[in-house]
């Protein structure tokens, strides 16, 4: 009886491992919104980390969050680091590329609750009297991310935050 139980348990674990390994090696999340301001104004709110707290979907999740920024908080090389509660974790962002009024690319490094790296890209396209802002994040799935993906959908989880951030940006980018 014990032997059958162990064989059954091994089979279940085997199936679970195969399911985890079969998950995609990468992920991508993209959302778009229209901000009622010209591209140069919308761009400034992303390219300058000192302006992020006004629209970031995570800024208000922990009123005691500690943040630090590089002496120059905008443009290529600027950094923003945070340490907070379980809702925001710990991490660092670095502006990797910045093309005025067109795009900002940010290297994102999560430290807690789990280690992960991703690339965020914001693009700014004139649309009527405003700007279409596209926010995307791309990253690689390690084994733990793949296992997490069996139960949670990254697009739904992060996409909702992106939508909230783009909505909040509409209110501040004028």
N, C-alpha and C positions, 0 to 999 in steps of 0.2 A: 504493500500500500504506500509506504514512504517513498519507494523507488518511483512509483507512478506519479506521485505528487511532485517529486523533484524534476522528473522529466517534463511534466506539464508546466511547471514554473520556468524551467529552462526554455521551453518553447515560447512561452509568453514573453520572456525577456528578449529572446531572439527576434521575435516579430517586432517588438517595440524598438529594438536597435536598428533593424532594417528600416522601419518607418522613419526614424530620426535621420538616418544617413541619406534617405531618399528626398529629404526636404531640400528646397533650393539653396544653392551656395551663396546667393546674394539676395538683397531686397531693395526695393525702391518705393518711395512714397512721394507723391506730388499733389499739390493743391494750388489753385489759382484764385485770385480775387482781384477786384478792381478798386483801386484807391483813388479818392477824389482829389488828386494832386498831380502835378507834372512829374515825369520820371526823376528829375534831379532832386525833388523833395522826398519822394518815396525811397530813393537810393540812399539818401543821407540817414534815414531812420534805421536802415540795415547796416550800412557801412560804418556807423559810429556806435560802438558798444555802450557808450554813456546814454544813448537814447533807447536802448532795448527794454529797460524796465517799464517804459510807458506802454509797450504793446506786446511784449513777450507773453505767451500763454502760461509760462511757468513762473514768472516773476512774483505773482501774488500767492502762490501755493504755500510759501513758507515766509512769513513776515520776519523771521529771525535768520534767514539765509545770509551767509557772509559771501560777499563778492569782492574780487580784486580785478583791476584792469591795468594794462600796460600804461606807462606815462602818456603815450599818444594812443587814445582809444579808438582811432579810426584809421582805415586804410590797411594796405598790405602789411602784415606782421603784427597788427594789433591783437591783443589777447584779452580774454575775459574768463576768469575762473570762478567757480562757485562751490560752496559746501553748504548743504542744507539737510532738511529732514528726509524721510523716506519718499516723499512725493517728488523731490527734486534731485536727490542724491548728491553726487560730487562729480565735477568734470571741468573741462577747459575747452574753449573755442579759440581758434586762431584764424584770422583772415588770411587766406592763402593767395587769393587773387581779387583784385578790385579794379573794375573798369567803370569810370564815372558814368552814372546814369544808365548803364547797360546791365551790369551784373556784379555780384559779390559771391565768392566761393569761400566757404568756411570749413576748416578741418575741425571736426567735433570728436572729442575724446571723453568717453564716460569712464569714471574710475569706480564709482559706487552707484547703485547696488551691484553692478557687474561691469567688468571691463569690456569696452567696445569702442570701435572707431568708425566714423562715417564722414561723408562729405556732404555738406549742405550747399545748395546753389540757389541763389535768388536772381531772377531776371526781371527786367523792367522794360515794358513795351508800351509806347503811347497808345491810348485807346480813348477816342473822343476827347473830353476835357480832363481825363484822368490817366491812370497808368495801370496796365495789367501787370500784377506781380505774381510770378510763378515761383513757388518754394518747393524745392525737391531735396530729398535726402536719399543717398545711396550708400550701402554698406555690405559687408560680407557676413555671412552667417557661420559662426563656429559651431561646434557640437552642441554647446549649451543653448545657443540661439535657435538652432534647428529643433532641439527638444522643446523649447519654449513655444516655437511656432506650431507645434502640434495642438496647442491649447489656446493660443492667442494669435490674432491676426495683426501683424505689424501695421499694415495699411490702415485698418480701422482704428487701432490704438493711437498711433502717432498722427494719422490724418485728421482726426478730430481736433487735436492740439494745433495743427497747422491752420485749420479753418478758423479756430478761435483767435489765433494770433493775427491772421489776415484781417479778420473783422475788427479787432482792436487797433490795428494799424490804420484802418480807415478813419478812426476817430482822432488820431494824433497827427497824421500826415496831411496837413492842409496848407 
